[in-house]
Amino acid sequence: MQQAFDHDPRPADTADGVTCSVAPLRDPEALLQRTLAERDATRDLWVFGYASLIWRPEFHATEQRLARVHGHHRALQMRSRVNRGTPESPGLVFALVCGGSCRGMVYRIERDRAESELRRLWAREMPTGVYDPKWLPCQTPQGPVDALAFTLSKCSPNYTGQLDDDSLLAVLRHARGRFGSTLEYLVQTASCLRKFGIRDVAVERQLALARRHGLAA
């Protein structure tokens, strides 16, 4: 039986005008082993969340803090063909893309639970190896931490680039996957960001667009 991918495995030639080399799908287990090897096993693990990891983390954390990452921003520019859409009507999810900055949440996982919790997180975020896991410096009110973040390359075949309003509205009207619609995902993320006092101008504009067209209350 053909496997259903949430992330499109097909290659892309360009992204935002940048020529991208074609690369095969990466092995999620190999990426996990590399990430485990890179982390300091004598210290607790920090994970950075910027969208659904804020409102649905699904792992046990001892502490959470508001945080800002510089050099990457939250963008509703990643195709979803299972979770928030279908192969026939792809949806969108947020990704952490290079450029700008992003406010989100960091979670501290105690070192003796780090590997087991990270494996759970990997099963959720990395079933096809689509993300580029990176250790990013995060600024928090209590001081800086280095946290694991799941970033998306602009050369990924799942990266859409900037969508015009008509294209975004079409997705918000029609895309629905196993976890619900792209519209519901946008509304949930916007609500969660507001709850924690995080203002994201792009997210607010997208939600306002949906409301103007009668898609959201």
C-alpha positions as CSV (number, residue, x, y, z in Angstrom):
1,M,0.0,0.0,0.0
2,Q,1.3,3.4,-0.9
3,Q,2.3,5.5,2.2
4,A,0.5,8.8,2.7
5,F,2.9,11.6,3.3
6,D,1.9,14.8,5.2
7,H,4.9,16.4,3.5
8,D,5.4,16.3,-0.3
9,P,8.5,14.2,-1.1
10,R,8.8,15.6,-4.6
11,P,11.7,17.9,-5.4
12,A,11.5,21.7,-6.2
13,D,13.8,23.6,-8.5
14,T,13.5,27.1,-7.0
15,A,12.3,28.8,-3.9
16,D,11.9,32.6,-3.6
17,G,14.1,32.9,-6.6
18,V,16.9,30.8,-5.1
19,T,18.0,27.7,-7.1
20,C,17.8,24.7,-4.9
21,S,19.7,21.4,-5.4
22,V,17.6,18.3,-5.5
23,A,18.1,16.0,-2.5
24,P,16.5,12.7,-1.7
25,L,14.3,12.2,1.3
26,R,16.3,12.1,4.5
27,D,16.2,9.3,7.0
28,P,14.4,10.5,10.2
29,E,16.2,8.0,12.4
30,A,19.6,9.2,11.1
31,L,18.6,12.8,11.8
32,L,17.5,11.8,15.3
33,Q,20.8,10.1,16.0
34,R,22.7,13.2,14.8
35,T,20.6,15.5,17.0
36,L,21.1,13.2,20.0
37,A,24.8,13.2,19.4
38,E,24.9,17.0,19.1
39,R,23.2,17.7,22.4
40,D,24.9,17.8,25.8
41,A,23.5,14.8,27.6
42,T,24.6,16.2,31.0
43,R,22.1,19.0,30.7
44,D,18.3,19.3,30.4
45,L,16.8,19.5,26.9
46,W,15.1,22.6,25.7
47,V,12.6,22.6,22.8
48,F,11.3,25.7,21.0
49,G,7.6,25.8,19.9
50,Y,6.1,28.4,17.6
51,A,2.6,27.0,16.6
52,S,0.9,23.7,17.5
53,L,3.7,22.8,19.9
54,I,2.5,25.8,22.0
55,W,-1.1,24.6,22.2
56,R,-0.6,20.9,21.8
57,P,2.9,19.9,22.9
58,E,2.2,16.2,23.6
59,F,5.4,15.8,25.7
60,H,6.2,16.2,29.4
61,A,8.0,19.4,30.2
62,T,9.2,20.5,33.7
63,E,9.2,24.2,32.8
64,Q,8.1,26.5,30.0
65,R,9.1,30.1,29.2
66,L,8.2,32.7,26.6
67,A,11.2,33.0,24.2
68,R,12.4,34.8,21.1
69,V,14.5,33.4,18.3
70,H,16.4,35.7,16.0
71,G,17.1,34.7,12.4
72,H,13.9,32.8,11.8
73,H,10.2,33.7,11.6
74,R,6.8,31.9,11.8
75,A,5.2,31.6,8.4
76,L,2.0,29.8,7.1
77,Q,4.0,28.5,4.2
78,M,4.3,24.8,4.5
79,R,2.0,22.4,2.6
80,S,0.1,19.7,4.5
81,R,-1.4,16.8,2.6
82,V,-2.6,14.7,5.6
83,N,-2.9,16.6,8.8
84,R,-4.6,19.8,7.5
85,G,-5.3,18.9,3.9
86,T,-5.3,16.1,1.3
87,P,-3.2,15.4,-1.7
88,E,-6.0,16.7,-3.9
89,S,-6.6,19.8,-1.7
90,P,-3.3,20.6,0.2
91,G,-3.6,22.6,3.4
92,L,-1.1,24.8,5.2
93,V,0.7,24.7,8.5
94,F,3.1,27.1,10.1
95,A,6.9,26.6,9.6
96,L,9.9,28.3,11.1
97,V,11.6,29.9,8.1
98,C,14.9,31.8,7.9
99,G,14.8,35.6,8.3
100,G,13.4,38.0,10.9
101,S,12.6,36.8,14.4
102,C,9.9,34.7,16.2
103,R,8.4,34.8,19.6
104,G,7.2,31.5,20.9
105,M,7.7,29.1,23.9
106,V,10.6,27.0,25.1
107,Y,10.1,23.9,27.1
108,R,12.6,22.3,29.5
109,I,12.7,18.5,29.6
110,E,14.8,16.9,32.4
111,R,17.9,15.2,31.1
112,D,16.9,11.7,32.3
113,R,13.7,12.0,30.2
114,A,15.2,13.8,27.3
115,E,15.8,10.9,24.9
116,S,12.4,9.2,25.4
117,E,10.5,12.5,25.1
118,L,12.5,13.5,22.1
119,R,11.7,10.2,20.4
120,R,8.0,10.9,21.0
121,L,8.4,14.4,19.5
122,W,10.3,13.0,16.5
123,A,7.5,10.6,15.7
124,R,5.1,13.6,15.5
125,E,7.3,16.1,13.8
126,M,9.7,14.1,11.7
127,P,8.0,11.0,10.1
128,T,9.4,11.9,6.7
129,G,12.5,13.9,7.7
130,V,11.1,17.1,6.2
131,Y,12.4,19.6,8.8
132,D,15.9,20.8,9.5
133,P,16.4,20.3,13.3
134,K,18.6,23.1,14.6
135,W,19.9,24.2,18.0
136,L,18.9,27.9,18.2
137,P,19.8,30.5,20.8
138,C,16.6,31.6,22.5
139,Q,16.2,34.7,24.6
140,T,13.9,34.3,27.6
141,P,13.1,36.6,30.6
142,Q,15.1,34.3,32.8
143,G,18.1,34.3,30.5
144,P,19.3,32.6,27.2
145,V,19.0,28.9,26.4
146,D,19.9,26.8,23.4
147,A,16.8,25.0,22.2
148,L,16.0,22.4,19.5
149,A,13.8,23.9,16.8
150,F,12.2,22.3,13.7
151,T,13.0,24.7,10.9
152,L,12.0,24.5,7.2
153,S,14.4,25.2,4.4
154,K,13.1,27.5,1.6
155,C,14.4,24.7,-0.8
156,S,12.0,22.2,0.7
157,P,9.4,21.0,-1.8
158,N,6.8,21.7,1.0
159,Y,7.7,25.4,1.2
160,T,5.1,27.5,-0.7
161,G,6.7,30.9,-0.5
162,Q,4.5,33.9,0.0
163,L,0.9,33.2,-1.1
164,D,-1.4,35.9,-2.4
165,D,-4.7,36.5,-0.6
166,D,-6.8,34.6,-3.1
167,S,-4.6,31.5,-2.9
168,L,-4.7,31.6,0.9
169,L,-8.4,32.1,1.0
170,A,-8.9,29.1,-1.3
171,V,-6.9,26.9,1.2
172,L,-8.8,28.3,4.2
173,R,-12.1,27.5,2.5
174,H,-11.4,24.0,1.3
175,A,-8.4,22.3,3.0
176,R,-9.2,19.8,5.7
177,G,-7.2,16.8,6.9
178,R,-7.2,14.2,9.6
179,F,-6.7,16.7,12.4
180,G,-9.1,19.3,11.0
181,S,-9.0,22.2,8.6
182,T,-6.3,24.7,7.9
183,L,-8.7,27.4,9.0
184,E,-9.2,25.8,12.4
185,Y,-5.4,25.5,12.8
186,L,-4.9,29.2,12.0
187,V,-7.6,30.2,14.5
188,Q,-6.2,27.9,17.2
189,T,-2.7,29.2,16.7
190,A,-3.8,32.9,16.7
191,S,-5.9,32.3,19.9
192,C,-3.0,30.7,21.6
193,L,-0.5,33.4,20.7
194,R,-2.9,36.1,22.0
195,K,-3.3,34.1,25.2
196,F,0.4,34.3,25.9
197,G,0.7,37.9,24.8
198,I,2.5,37.1,21.6
199,R,1.7,39.5,18.8
200,D,2.4,38.2,15.3
201,V,1.4,40.8,12.7
202,A,1.3,38.2,9.8
203,V,-1.0,35.8,11.8
204,E,-3.3,38.6,12.8
205,R,-3.5,39.8,9.2
206,Q,-4.3,36.3,8.0
207,L,-7.0,35.9,10.6
208,A,-8.5,39.3,9.8
209,L,-8.6,38.2,6.1
210,A,-10.5,35.1,7.0
211,R,-13.0,37.2,9.0
212,R,-13.5,39.7,6.3
213,H,-14.6,36.9,4.0
214,G,-16.9,35.3,6.6
215,L,-14.7,32.3,7.3
216,A,-14.0,32.9,10.9
217,A,-16.0,34.5,13.8
